[in-house]
């Protein structure tokens, strides 16, 4: 479990660095100090490192924690080498960066090798847990149930990638990769939804609360639309056709929306902001998810409202992951208690992300385009102000995220005194 924990911390840290560079590249005045040519490479590095590799490594960590499966060294090494190659390609600006949806891509052999190795490692690891997950899909334990769903969804994601590789016709690179990842990318979002619910349940338990069993079985609903997506994909239908896009949009609104929103309102009413640090972290995550999900239902066209929605949802996920990580530091013997400054970190990150997504969303309302470097497209003073708000929010959120990563690394390198003394006492008793 520990290797995957360290992998997660490194991937999130690297992704956070790229996030800061991307945000500064969109911030008025500051963007003039940065090289525009590498902006899109940093965008790829941010999404792939933090929002894909980092979160999937954390999910694998939870699989090991809950199912107690023997570690898979081959899968870990494949994922680690793959991540290194993807991050290196993004950092050095090699090849041509494409900002297609779901898995932003760089046209360079090292990037494709890295992506292939990570995908292979993730598949082999998922398959190791598949038998246990099938046995626990209808478990009365909500965390075992939702993590079992996440294993099945992970296998379905990779299967969908395989179907896409065979069925996607060659063409102009940006359009080709948009088609290639459309269905797999949508199924991957269901994996993220299962991780969000997992983080909420674990944080609620850490805060001293339990959850009701009837809500647990909603987790199975996450499997319905991905199976439908695969069935449609196997017919050879064009992923970017209006019919398929309507189906995938429905999958988000209903397939993900129903279970996550029911969990969110349930936890908000029963657990969030009730008592203690972890209850408050859960409340921040749930509230931010409701903001992000609400923005998703208000999207019209292709503008900055889309990344506002996406970062709202993913920011909620990251807050939940932070809460679980703080508990894992104690569970794994790295830290016995959290300093007051560290307890303020989730609030700083939350406030920064709220400013970030609100700035993006309202700039999008006024027509600001997605994935564009600089501010040359701004023709409205309100948009300029909203993008400035986004810039301030990005700095605060990256500061909060940086505090999280640095504290975790510091805790790993230098465990607290109470932890060291407890470990020494156990060693002496054993002797």
C-alpha positions as a printed NumPy array, in Angstrom:
array([[  0.   ,   0.   ,   0.   ],
       [  2.81 ,   2.428,   0.857],
       [  4.389,   2.47 ,  -2.636],
       [  1.082,   3.492,  -4.191],
       [  0.678,   6.154,  -1.504],
       [  4.07 ,   7.645,  -2.399],
       [  3.249,   7.374,  -6.102],
       [  0.023,   9.314,  -5.514],
       [  1.832,  12.096,  -3.626],
       [  4.439,  12.542,  -6.363],
       [  1.859,  12.52 ,  -9.18 ],
       [ -0.362,  15.059,  -7.419],
       [  2.655,  17.269,  -6.721],
       [  3.791,  17.207, -10.341],
       [  0.244,  17.832, -11.528],
       [ -0.049,  20.773,  -9.14 ],
       [  3.102,  22.349, -10.563],
       [  1.704,  22.074, -14.089],
       [ -1.631,  23.485, -12.842],
       [  0.076,  26.599, -11.536],
       [  1.859,  27.129, -14.85 ],
       [ -1.41 ,  26.716, -16.779],
       [ -3.308,  29.105, -14.521],
       [ -0.56 ,  31.742, -14.744],
       [ -0.663,  31.372, -18.527],
       [ -4.303,  32.52 , -18.424],
       [ -3.851,  35.309, -15.868],
       [ -3.773,  38.934, -17.077],
       [ -0.291,  40.568, -17.107],
       [  1.476,  37.495, -15.668],
       [  0.946,  35.497, -18.874],
       [  3.291,  37.875, -20.723],
       [  6.215,  36.513, -18.687],
       [  5.656,  32.906, -19.825],
       [  6.525,  31.21 , -23.133],
       [  3.232,  30.609, -25.016],
       [  4.534,  27.638, -27.003],
       [  4.77 ,  25.342, -23.978],
       [  1.41 ,  26.283, -22.418],
       [ -0.441,  23.354, -24.   ],
       [  2.24 ,  20.883, -22.914],
       [  1.738,  22.062, -19.341],
       [ -2.017,  21.651, -19.757],
       [ -1.478,  18.044, -20.847],
       [  0.938,  17.493, -17.95 ],
       [ -1.533,  18.871, -15.419],
       [ -4.523,  16.804, -16.52 ],
       [ -2.646,  13.561, -17.117],
       [ -0.469,  13.74 , -13.986],
       [ -2.953,  14.911, -11.356],
       [ -6.448,  14.23 , -12.629],
       [ -5.753,  10.853, -14.23 ],
       [ -2.569,   9.215, -12.93 ],
       [ -2.604,  10.702,  -9.426],
       [ -6.229,   9.879,  -8.711],
       [ -6.052,   6.399, -10.233],
       [ -2.989,   5.613,  -8.103],
       [ -4.945,   6.722,  -5.026],
       [ -7.804,   4.453,  -6.056],
       [ -5.391,   1.516,  -6.318],
       [ -4.125,   2.428,  -2.847],
       [ -7.683,   2.085,  -1.527],
       [ -8.08 ,  -1.267,  -3.275],
       [ -5.019,  -2.557,  -1.425],
       [ -6.238,  -1.132,   1.882],
       [ -9.733,  -2.613,   1.695],
       [ -9.245,  -5.897,  -0.186],
       [ -5.811,  -6.722,   1.304],
       [ -4.539,  -8.074,  -1.995],
       [ -0.859,  -8.939,  -2.39 ],
       [  1.132,  -6.123,  -3.99 ],
       [  1.633,  -6.258,  -7.764],
       [  5.208,  -5.081,  -8.38 ],
       [  4.983,  -5.439, -12.154],
       [  1.904,  -3.213, -12.364],
       [  3.487,  -0.641, -10.069],
       [  6.709,  -0.456, -12.095],
       [  4.809,  -0.177, -15.389],
       [  2.671,   2.663, -14.015],
       [  5.701,   4.426, -12.53 ],
       [  7.769,   4.352, -15.708],
       [  4.752,   5.39 , -17.756],
       [  4.086,   8.378, -15.503],
       [  7.732,   9.478, -15.668],
       [  7.719,   9.485, -19.473],
       [  4.427,  11.41 , -19.663],
       [  5.628,  14.051, -17.174],
       [  9.018,  14.368, -18.891],
       [  7.45 ,  14.871, -22.313],
       [  5.129,  17.547, -20.906],
       [  7.856,  19.357, -18.974],
       [ 10.321,  19.544, -21.86 ],
       [  7.713,  20.522, -24.443],
       [  8.529,  17.649, -26.772],
       [  6.355,  16.973, -29.815],
       [  3.01 ,  18.632, -30.491],
       [  0.434,  18.991, -27.716],
       [ -3.228,  18.318, -28.492],
       [ -5.949,  19.517, -26.149],
       [ -8.514,  16.839, -26.932],
       [-10.947,  15.86 , -24.19 ],
       [-10.392,  13.235, -21.462],
       [ -6.785,  12.193, -22.192],
       [ -4.935,  15.251, -23.539],
       [ -2.224,  13.958, -25.852],
       [  1.267,  14.875, -27.022],
       [  2.323,  13.61 , -30.441],
       [  5.667,  12.148, -29.447],
       [  6.906,   8.533, -29.139],
       [  7.924,   8.964, -25.485],
       [  4.444,  10.149, -24.563],
       [  2.736,   7.238, -26.31 ],
       [  5.157,   4.791, -24.716],
       [  4.463,   6.275, -21.293],
       [  0.701,   6.2  , -21.801],
       [  0.835,   2.588, -23.01 ],
       [  2.952,   1.466, -20.051],
       [  0.699,   3.192, -17.531],
       [ -2.417,   1.741, -19.167],
       [ -0.933,  -1.763, -19.136],
       [  0.086,  -1.427, -15.489],
       [ -3.361,  -0.157, -14.531],
       [ -5.037,  -3.041, -16.367],
       [ -2.894,  -5.744, -14.761],
       [ -3.523,  -4.224, -11.322],
       [ -7.28 ,  -3.976, -11.931],
       [ -7.459,  -7.601, -13.033],
       [ -5.773,  -8.719,  -9.809],
       [ -8.665,  -7.216,  -7.855],
       [-11.456,  -8.278, -10.216],
       [-12.332, -11.557,  -8.46 ],
       [-12.601,  -9.873,  -5.045],
       [-14.654,  -7.033,  -6.494],
       [-17.182,  -9.352,  -8.148],
       [-17.673, -11.065,  -4.784],
       [-18.3  ,  -7.739,  -3.011],
       [-20.486,  -5.812,  -5.472],
       [-23.551,  -6.344,  -3.271],
       [-21.685,  -6.137,   0.036],
       [-23.445,  -4.547,   2.998],
       [-20.213,  -2.651,   3.628],
       [-20.611,   0.515,   1.532],
       [-16.867,   1.049,   1.023],
       [-16.329,  -2.51 ,  -0.216],
       [-19.325,  -2.144,  -2.508],
       [-18.291,   1.132,  -4.144],
       [-14.645,   0.092,  -4.496],
       [-15.786,  -3.163,  -6.11 ],
       [-17.758,  -1.089,  -8.591],
       [-14.637,   1.004,  -9.262],
       [-12.599,  -2.118, -10.107],
       [-15.192,  -3.301, -12.628],
       [-15.423,   0.193, -14.119],
       [-11.628,   0.326, -14.424],
       [-11.572,  -2.898, -16.42 ],
       [-14.419,  -1.614, -18.609],
       [-12.463,   1.597, -19.26 ],
       [ -9.442,  -0.27 , -20.577],
       [-11.662,  -2.614, -22.619],
       [-13.286,   0.461, -24.145],
       [ -9.853,   1.851, -25.072],
       [ -9.103,  -1.409, -26.847],
       [-12.357,  -1.228, -28.831],
       [-11.582,   2.39 , -29.761],
       [ -8.099,   1.518, -30.989],
       [ -9.576,  -1.064, -33.33 ],
       [-12.634,   0.854, -34.511],
       [-11.484,   4.5  , -34.746],
       [-10.658,   5.396, -38.367],
       [ -7.439,   7.341, -39.083],
       [ -7.734,  11.053, -39.656],
       [ -6.605,  14.488, -38.558],
       [ -4.857,  14.013, -35.155],
       [ -7.058,  16.259, -32.991],
       [-10.271,  14.704, -34.299],
       [ -8.825,  11.185, -34.193],
       [ -7.914,  11.377, -30.496],
       [-11.213,  13.074, -29.684],
       [-12.997,  10.045, -31.176],
       [-10.535,   7.58 , -29.666],
       [-11.067,   8.732, -26.079],
       [-14.703,   9.826, -26.168],
       [-16.329,   6.625, -24.872],
       [-13.386,   5.48 , -22.678],
       [-13.167,   8.975, -21.236],
       [-16.833,   8.973, -20.307],
       [-16.513,   5.587, -18.598],
       [-13.458,   6.895, -16.73 ],
       [-15.625,   9.653, -15.244],
       [-17.735,   6.919, -13.64 ],
       [-14.511,   5.624, -12.075],
       [-13.974,   9.127, -10.68 ],
       [-17.53 ,   9.139,  -9.336],
       [-16.865,   5.884,  -7.487],
       [-13.698,   7.438,  -6.032],
       [-15.626,  10.518,  -4.883],
       [-18.15 ,   8.339,  -3.049],
       [-15.344,   6.213,  -1.577],
       [-13.617,   9.301,  -0.215],
       [-16.856,  10.58 ,   1.311],
       [-17.603,   7.274,   3.028],
       [-14.081,   6.923,   4.422],
       [-14.053,  10.536,   5.643],
       [-17.455,  10.056,   7.302],
       [-16.155,   6.957,   9.081],
       [-13.022,   8.769,  10.182],
       [-15.264,  11.489,  11.628],
       [-17.068,   8.795,  13.656],
       [-20.223,   8.412,  11.568],
       [-21.735,   5.426,   9.768],
       [-23.882,   5.43 ,   6.625],
       [-27.218,   3.745,   5.946],
       [-27.281,   0.539,   3.914],
       [-30.11 ,   1.59 ,   1.528],
       [-27.868,   4.299,   0.117],
       [-25.116,   1.735,  -0.453],
       [-26.911,  -0.062,  -3.27 ],
       [-27.022,   3.107,  -5.339],
       [-23.359,   2.371,  -6.119],
       [-24.455,  -0.355,  -8.535],
       [-26.239,   2.265, -10.635],
       [-22.795,   3.519, -11.683],
       [-22.405,   0.368, -13.799],
       [-25.517,   0.816, -15.937],
       [-24.506,   3.525, -18.405],
       [-20.899,   2.324, -18.929],
       [-22.303,  -1.059, -20.015],
       [-24.674,   0.763, -22.369],
       [-21.756,   2.835, -23.712],
       [-19.79 ,  -0.336, -24.437],
       [-22.776,  -1.9  , -26.192],
       [-23.154,   1.171, -28.422],
       [-19.408,   1.296, -29.034],
       [-19.365,  -2.346, -30.157],
       [-21.835,  -1.505, -32.943],
       [-19.275,   0.79 , -34.579],
       [-21.329,   3.962, -34.054],
       [-19.465,   7.244, -34.457],
       [-18.641,   8.431, -30.896],
       [-19.014,  12.069, -31.965],
       [-22.411,  11.638, -33.62 ],
       [-25.271,  13.69 , -32.11 ],
       [-27.026,  10.504, -30.947],
       [-24.001,   9.171, -29.039],
       [-23.274,  12.587, -27.556],
       [-26.833,  12.805, -26.255],
       [-26.426,   9.369, -24.7  ],
       [-23.147,  10.234, -22.992],
       [-24.59 ,  13.51 , -21.724],
       [-27.537,  11.567, -20.285],
       [-25.045,   9.219, -18.679],
       [-23.454,  12.121, -16.835],
       [-26.726,  13.745, -15.831],
       [-28.426,  10.55 , -14.656],
       [-25.873,   7.75 , -14.401],
       [-23.428,   9.797, -12.323],
       [-25.807,  12.504, -11.127],
       [-28.318,  10.269,  -9.338],
       [-25.974,   8.255,  -7.067],
       [-23.539,  11.092,  -6.328],
       [-26.221,  13.695,  -5.615],
       [-28.163,  11.303,  -3.367],
       [-24.956,  10.545,  -1.456],
       [-24.108,  14.265,  -1.32 ],
       [-27.433,  15.376,   0.136],
       [-27.531,  12.393,   2.493],
       [-24.086,  13.164,   3.904],
       [-24.74 ,  16.89 ,   3.991],
       [-27.821,  16.266,   6.131],
       [-26.342,  13.567,   8.407],
       [-22.584,  14.07 ,   8.691],
       [-21.122,  17.235,   7.154],
       [-20.075,  20.066,   9.51 ],
       [-21.317,  18.113,  12.543],
       [-18.186,  17.673,  14.669],
       [-14.438,  17.638,  14.221],
       [-11.951,  18.267,  11.442],
       [-12.927,  15.356,   9.204],
       [-16.613,  16.208,   9.348],
       [-15.761,  19.706,   8.134],
       [-13.514,  18.382,   5.347],
       [-16.376,  16.161,   4.216],
       [-18.702,  19.173,   4.234],
       [-16.288,  21.206,   2.096],
       [-16.014,  18.368,  -0.41 ],
       [-19.766,  17.807,  -0.639],
       [-20.564,  21.527,  -0.972],
       [-17.968,  21.99 ,  -3.679],
       [-19.312,  18.967,  -5.528],
       [-22.788,  20.493,  -5.509],
       [-21.339,  23.714,  -6.944],
       [-19.469,  21.858,  -9.68 ],
       [-22.37 ,  19.544, -10.505],
       [-24.767,  22.489, -10.623],
       [-22.503,  24.224, -13.13 ],
       [-22.612,  21.101, -15.276],
       [-26.358,  21.399, -15.651],
       [-25.919,  25.028, -16.786],
       [-23.412,  24.418, -19.603],
       [-24.422,  25.789, -22.99 ],
       [-21.9  ,  25.588, -25.817],
       [-18.125,  25.147, -25.612],
       [-16.637,  27.798, -23.341],
       [-15.021,  28.143, -19.915],
       [-18.156,  26.869, -18.172],
       [-17.036,  23.346, -19.115],
       [-13.676,  23.45 , -17.26 ],
       [-15.416,  25.317, -14.412],
       [-17.801,  22.386, -14.005],
       [-15.058,  19.807, -14.392],
       [-12.704,  21.475, -11.911],
       [-15.58 ,  21.887,  -9.461],
       [-16.234,  18.158,  -9.495],
       [-12.552,  17.188,  -9.521],
       [-11.757,  19.754,  -6.83 ],
       [-14.391,  18.132,  -4.64 ],
       [-12.746,  14.785,  -5.286],
       [ -9.322,  16.162,  -4.339],
       [-10.648,  17.615,  -1.063],
       [-12.073,  14.212,  -0.18 ],
       [ -8.76 ,  12.585,  -1.088],
       [ -6.933,  15.082,   1.138],
       [ -9.118,  14.155,   4.104],
       [ -8.529,  10.438,   3.593],
       [ -4.789,  11.05 ,   3.128],
       [ -4.495,  12.828,   6.474],
       [ -6.104,   9.811,   8.126],
       [ -3.809,   7.427,   6.229],
       [ -0.757,   9.315,   7.513],
       [ -1.827,   8.343,  11.026],
       [ -2.899,   4.842,  10.028],
       [  0.453,   4.1  ,   8.367],
       [  2.446,   5.526,  11.268],
       [  3.712,   8.749,   9.72 ],
       [  1.856,  11.272,  11.879],
       [ -0.047,  11.072,  15.172],
       [ -1.776,  14.469,  14.966],
       [ -2.259,  17.368,  12.587],
       [ -0.898,  20.879,  13.322],
       [ -3.433,  23.708,  13.389],
       [ -1.998,  25.253,  10.204],
       [ -2.449,  21.967,   8.353],
       [ -6.052,  21.747,   9.537],
       [ -6.624,  25.107,   7.842],
       [ -5.225,  23.798,   4.535],
       [ -8.458,  22.246,   3.146],
       [-10.29 ,  25.522,   3.801],
       [ -7.637,  27.523,   1.922],
       [ -7.721,  25.09 ,  -0.988],
       [-11.538,  25.126,  -1.002],
       [-11.744,  28.938,  -0.993],
       [ -9.178,  29.215,  -3.786],
       [-10.976,  26.633,  -5.908],
       [-14.325,  28.364,  -5.385],
       [-12.842,  31.615,  -6.722],
       [-11.187,  29.672,  -9.546],
       [-14.342,  27.938, -10.802],
       [-16.567,  30.994, -10.321],
       [-14.13 ,  33.113, -12.319],
       [-14.035,  30.521, -15.097],
       [-17.783,  30.019, -15.085],
       [-18.751,  33.675, -15.372],
       [-16.062,  34.346, -17.964],
       [-17.618,  31.457, -19.881],
       [-21.065,  33.031, -19.567],
       [-19.63 ,  35.98 , -21.486],
       [-18.24 ,  33.689, -24.183],
       [-14.604,  33.156, -23.15 ],
       [-13.166,  30.151, -25.063],
       [-11.563,  27.067, -23.527],
       [ -7.875,  26.096, -23.535],
       [ -6.51 ,  29.406, -24.829],
       [ -3.236,  30.986, -23.71 ],
       [ -3.121,  34.633, -22.663],
       [ -5.902,  37.236, -22.657],
       [ -6.013,  38.476, -26.259],
       [ -9.542,  37.114, -26.685],
       [-10.924,  39.379, -23.916],
       [-13.154,  42.162, -25.222],
       [-15.221,  42.778, -22.105],
       [-14.026,  44.358, -18.846],
       [-16.198,  41.923, -16.863],
       [-14.419,  38.985, -18.484],
       [-11.069,  40.539, -17.6  ],
       [-12.151,  40.842, -13.963],
       [-13.505,  37.299, -13.857],
       [-10.245,  35.959, -15.282],
       [ -8.362,  37.947, -12.639],
       [-10.549,  36.297,  -9.986],
       [ -9.686,  32.963, -11.558],
       [ -5.985,  33.845, -11.325],
       [ -6.239,  34.775,  -7.629],
       [ -8.185,  31.593,  -6.946],
       [ -5.634,  29.479,  -8.775],
       [ -2.781,  30.895,  -6.698],
       [ -4.669,  30.276,  -3.429],
       [ -5.698,  26.755,  -4.431],
       [ -2.183,  25.867,  -5.576],
       [ -0.864,  27.28 ,  -2.285],
       [ -3.341,  25.081,  -0.417],
       [ -2.48 ,  22.081,  -2.58 ],
       [  1.222,  22.774,  -2.121],
       [  0.783,  22.85 ,   1.674],
       [ -0.909,  19.467,   1.469],
       [  1.811,  17.866,  -0.651],
       [  4.675,  19.362,   1.388],
       [  3.151,  18.287,   4.703],
       [  2.592,  14.748,   3.435],
       [  6.173,  14.539,   2.14 ],
       [  7.526,  16.015,   5.384],
       [  5.48 ,  13.523,   7.422],
       [  6.86 ,  10.641,   5.391],
       [ 10.473,  11.822,   5.666],
       [ 10.256,  12.931,   9.303],
       [  7.446,  11.196,  11.252],
       [  6.115,  12.902,  14.363],
       [  7.748,  12.276,  17.745],
       [  4.713,  10.523,  19.137],
       [  4.725,   8.141,  16.215],
       [  8.461,   7.411,  16.554],
       [  8.167,   6.76 ,  20.294],
       [  5.192,   4.459,  19.787],
       [  7.101,   2.553,  17.11 ],
       [ 10.185,   2.258,  19.332],
       [  8.033,   0.991,  22.213],
       [  6.503,  -1.703,  20.048],
       [  9.969,  -2.727,  18.877],
       [ 11.242,  -3.023,  22.472],
       [  8.174,  -5.054,  23.502],
       [  8.692,  -7.362,  20.535],
       [ 12.324,  -7.857,  21.582]])
